[in-house]
Amino acid sequence: MTRALGWLGALLVVVAAGASAGPGEVLIVRSSDLPAYRQFEDLFTASLGSPVRSVSAKDADAARAAVTAGGPMLAIGQDAARLIVDAKGQVSSVYALVPNPDKLGAGEAARAVPMFVSAMQQVALVRDFLPNAKRLGVLFDPAASAALVAELERAAKGAGAAIVKQEVKDRTQVANGLRELIGKVDAILLLPDPATLGVDTFKFLLQTALDSKVPLIGFSQGQAKAGALFAFEADYAGQAKEAAAALKRALANTPAAPQATTGVIYFNAKTAQLVGVTLSGAQRAKIKEAF
């Protein structure tokens, strides 16, 4: 699935008790009928293996009635998620494709299926493909990404690397922040930080990184296609499978924090030539798609 900066248009999956579905059915509430929502619904349904029915949150009255009626539930998209979070008395909930689960509340965040590759896996992949990259730079807004950066720091320390941090409060500070990093880092990790990363800032980051021959590492297929050297994207089908597994655990009264799914690797061969990166056959074999 192509998702260039797709986290800005956040998809959200919520599994919760509460539905007007019939006995044994899972109610799926979608924010809209976008193809991506439909695709996730299909993948989730196939993994769940139980009867489902669905409703669009665009039909507000029907969706609200369904959410408050009770029973197992899957909500897809931000609007559908808000219906679930605002509905009180739900027994359990599991979320997926949530870029900032902490905004759902502390209790809800623990039920989120991670939308991105784990910090440990991301650092391990960088060290595998760029073994000489020991200083990994990040631009971030502490208010949005402090927890993620702390995870990256722990992962980097365990992998014999270090995270070089540059704090920025908003996109207007990205240019100066990047200039502070260039010359101090061996690669730059893009973070899903809405306060710092947009279309214009991505273009600036990419061009500056290319001019400085510093590899830029993204988190979506679209970023690799646009020029990032690599992108490590969470497996979409795996997230749907984990959401279904989390629902089954919740229904069996054995809930556990959902786990991050295996990432897939996208690679930009043209960028590799510009920054002087050559891959081995074994490394190329791990790449899902090259541009």
ChimeraX attribute file (.defattr): number of C-alpha atoms within 10 A of each C-alpha:
attribute: neighborCount
match mode: 1-to-1
recipient: residues
	/A:1	11
	/A:2	11
	/A:3	15
	/A:4	16
	/A:5	20
	/A:6	16
	/A:7	20
	/A:8	14
	/A:9	11
	/A:10	16
	/A:11	24
	/A:12	27
	/A:13	33
	/A:14	33
	/A:15	29
	/A:16	28
	/A:17	25
	/A:18	25
	/A:19	25
	/A:20	20
	/A:21	21
	/A:22	12
	/A:23	9
	/A:24	11
	/A:25	16
	/A:26	26
	/A:27	28
	/A:28	30
	/A:29	33
	/A:30	29
	/A:31	26
	/A:32	19
	/A:33	15
	/A:34	10
	/A:35	9
	/A:36	16
	/A:37	19
	/A:38	14
	/A:39	16
	/A:40	20
	/A:41	22
	/A:42	14
	/A:43	18
	/A:44	23
	/A:45	20
	/A:46	14
	/A:47	17
	/A:48	20
	/A:49	9
	/A:50	11
	/A:51	14
	/A:52	18
	/A:53	16
	/A:54	17
	/A:55	20
	/A:56	18
	/A:57	25
	/A:58	15
	/A:59	12
	/A:60	15
	/A:61	9
	/A:62	14
	/A:63	26
	/A:64	18
	/A:65	12
	/A:66	22
	/A:67	29
	/A:68	19
	/A:69	14
	/A:70	18
	/A:71	22
	/A:72	27
	/A:73	30
	/A:74	34
	/A:75	34
	/A:76	29
	/A:77	25
	/A:78	21
	/A:79	19
	/A:80	28
	/A:81	26
	/A:82	16
	/A:83	21
	/A:84	25
	/A:85	15
	/A:86	12
	/A:87	13
	/A:88	11
	/A:89	10
	/A:90	20
	/A:91	14
	/A:92	19
	/A:93	28
	/A:94	30
	/A:95	30
	/A:96	27
	/A:97	26
	/A:98	24
	/A:99	21
	/A:100	18
	/A:101	21
	/A:102	15
	/A:103	11
	/A:104	17
	/A:105	10
	/A:106	10
	/A:107	11
	/A:108	17
	/A:109	19
	/A:110	18
	/A:111	23
	/A:112	29
	/A:113	28
	/A:114	25
	/A:115	26
	/A:116	25
	/A:117	19
	/A:118	22
	/A:119	19
	/A:120	16
	/A:121	17
	/A:122	23
	/A:123	26
	/A:124	18
	/A:125	16
	/A:126	21
	/A:127	18
	/A:128	12
	/A:129	17
	/A:130	16
	/A:131	11
	/A:132	12
	/A:133	18
	/A:134	21
	/A:135	18
	/A:136	26
	/A:137	22
	/A:138	22
	/A:139	26
	/A:140	28
	/A:141	21
	/A:142	16
	/A:143	12
	/A:144	18
	/A:145	18
	/A:146	13
	/A:147	12
	/A:148	16
	/A:149	21
	/A:150	13
	/A:151	13
	/A:152	23
	/A:153	21
	/A:154	16
	/A:155	21
	/A:156	23
	/A:157	13
	/A:158	13
	/A:159	14
	/A:160	11
	/A:161	20
	/A:162	20
	/A:163	23
	/A:164	19
	/A:165	18
	/A:166	18
	/A:167	18
	/A:168	20
	/A:169	15
	/A:170	14
	/A:171	17
	/A:172	12
	/A:173	14
	/A:174	23
	/A:175	14
	/A:176	11
	/A:177	18
	/A:178	21
	/A:179	14
	/A:180	14
	/A:181	19
	/A:182	17
	/A:183	11
	/A:184	12
	/A:185	20
	/A:186	19
	/A:187	27
	/A:188	26
	/A:189	22
	/A:190	22
	/A:191	19
	/A:192	24
	/A:193	21
	/A:194	18
	/A:195	18
	/A:196	22
	/A:197	22
	/A:198	15
	/A:199	9
	/A:200	10
	/A:201	16
	/A:202	19
	/A:203	14
	/A:204	15
	/A:205	20
	/A:206	23
	/A:207	15
	/A:208	17
	/A:209	21
	/A:210	19
	/A:211	11
	/A:212	13
	/A:213	19
	/A:214	21
	/A:215	27
	/A:216	27
	/A:217	24
	/A:218	26
	/A:219	29
	/A:220	27
	/A:221	28
	/A:222	19
	/A:223	28
	/A:224	27
	/A:225	22
	/A:226	15
	/A:227	25
	/A:228	32
	/A:229	30
	/A:230	29
	/A:231	28
	/A:232	26
	/A:233	25
	/A:234	23
	/A:235	19
	/A:236	20
	/A:237	18
	/A:238	18
	/A:239	27
	/A:240	26
	/A:241	21
	/A:242	23
	/A:243	30
	/A:244	23
	/A:245	18
	/A:246	26
	/A:247	28
	/A:248	16
	/A:249	15
	/A:250	20
	/A:251	17
	/A:252	9
	/A:253	11
	/A:254	10
	/A:255	17
	/A:256	12
	/A:257	13
	/A:258	21
	/A:259	16
	/A:260	21
	/A:261	23
	/A:262	17
	/A:263	21
	/A:264	19
	/A:265	22
	/A:266	26
	/A:267	25
	/A:268	19
	/A:269	19
	/A:270	16
	/A:271	23
	/A:272	19
	/A:273	12
	/A:274	15
	/A:275	17
	/A:276	11
	/A:277	15
	/A:278	13
	/A:279	12
	/A:280	8
	/A:281	8
	/A:282	8
	/A:283	11
	/A:284	15
	/A:285	10
	/A:286	12
	/A:287	15
	/A:288	12
	/A:289	15
	/A:290	16
	/A:291	14
